């Protein structure tokens, strides 16, 4: 299972790099638009259209890595109060809830994307089809599911071992 998570982490890093490139591109487009407005009193048509589409895709590229490397907010005071084993099982519960959440989110994004294809929706100014952009965002979110399942299984194995990995992480080993 560790190799699946490692492979997922590698792919997730590539997604995040692509997202970072997209974020920089969006920032440069926005800066160019602001400069055009300020210097030439001539805004770039469609920047808002493009921005709305790019943001959905860019944000979705970071979720797989955040899940694979467990970069999320967690409140650990209850787990610490319950001891190492209790903490480990709370981690399993949190991983299970996260797995269910991303499964449901991916399913709903799939339905939404399908609806975008069926309706043929386009952006207002540039008339860009919306569905391909949502397809990309949905694919990135769907990749979260197997990554999170691997995290869930790994967390379960840690809990079954009595939370030994959690104790090692807490002590810095």
N, C-alpha and C positions, 0 to 999 in steps of 0.2 A: 504494500500500500504506500510505503514511503516513496517508491519510485514513481508511482502515479502522481503523488503530490509534487514531487520534484519536477517531473515533466510538465505538470500543470503550472507550476511556478515559473518555469522557463517561458512557456507560452504567454503567461500572464505578464511577464516583464516585457515581452515584445509588444503586447497589446498596449501596455502603459507607455512605452516609448512612442508608439504610433499616436497615442492620445496626447502626449506631450508635444509632438510635432504639430498635431492639429491645433492644440491650444496656442502654441506660438504663432501659427499661421493666422488663427482668429485674432490674436492680439495685434499682429502686423496689419491685417485688413482693417481693424478698428482704428488703429493709429493713422493709417493712410486716409480713412474716411474723415477723421477729425481734422487732419491737416488740410484736406481738400475743402472742408467746410470753412475752416478758419482762414486759410490763405487765398482761396479762389472763390469762396462763397458758392461752391459747387459740390454738394455731397455725392458720394458714390451710390448709385442706385442699387438697391437690393442687399446692402450690407446687413440690414436687420433680418431679411429673409435667410440669408446664408448663415448668419450667426445663430438663429434659432435652430436650424438644422444641425449645425456643427456642434453646438453645446450638448445636445442629446447624445451624439456619437462619442464625443470626447469624454464626457463624464462616464459613460458606460465602459470605456476602455480601462478605467482604473479599478473598477470593482473586483475583477478576478484576482488581481495582485493583492489587493487589500484583504480578500478572503484567504488566499493561499498563505500569506505571511501573517495573518491574524492581526492586522493593523486596524483595530476597531476599538471603540470605547467599551470598557467593561467596568463594572462596579464590583469590587472584590471584597468589600468588608464582610458580607454575609459568608462568602466562601472561606475567608480566613477564620471567621468565628466557628465554622463547622469543622475545621481541621483539614488536613491534606486530602483525605478520602472524600469528605463532603464537598470540598472545593472542586475536586476532580469530577464528581458527578454533576455538580452545578454547571461545570464547563461542558459536559456532555449534553445537558438539557439546553444550554445556550446554543450549542452547535446544531442541535436538532431543530430548535426554533428558527435559527438562521437558514438552515436547509429548507425547511417548509416555506419560509418567507420568500427565498429566492426562486424556489420552484413555482410558487403561485405568481410571483412577479413576472417570471419568464413566460408563463402561460398567458397572462393577461397582455403582456407586450406582444406576444405572438398573435393573439386575437386582434389587438389594435393594429398591428402591421398588416394583417390580412384585410382588415377594414379599409386601411389606407390604399391598398392595391385595388380593392373592389370599387372604391369611390373615385379613384383617380385624382385625389386631392393634390393640388399644387400650391406653391408659395404665391403670395399675393402679387409681388412686383416682378420677380424673375420668372414666374411660372415654372419653377423647378418641381418635378415630381417629388412628393414627400416620402412615398413608400420606400424607395431604396435607402434613404437615410435611416428610416426607422428599422429597416431590415438589418442594417449594420449594427445599430444600437441593440437590437433584440438578440442578434447572434452573440455579441459580447456578453450580454446578460445571461443567455442560455449557457455559456461556458462557465458561468459561476456555479451552476448546479453540480456538475461532476467534481469540480474543485472543492466545493463545500462538503459534498458527500465524503470525499477523501479526508477532509479535515474532521468530519464527524467520526469516521471510522478510527482515525488516529487518536482522537480525543477519547473515544470509547476504550481503545486498547490501553491508554494511559490510566484511565479510571480503573479498569480491570486489574492493572498492575499496582493498584493502591495509590496512584497519583505520583509515582516516583519521578517522572519527567517534570512535573510541576514543581516538586521540591528542588530539583536540580536547577531549573530556570530561576527560581526565587533566590537561590544561593549564588547564582552567577556562573554555574558550571555548564 
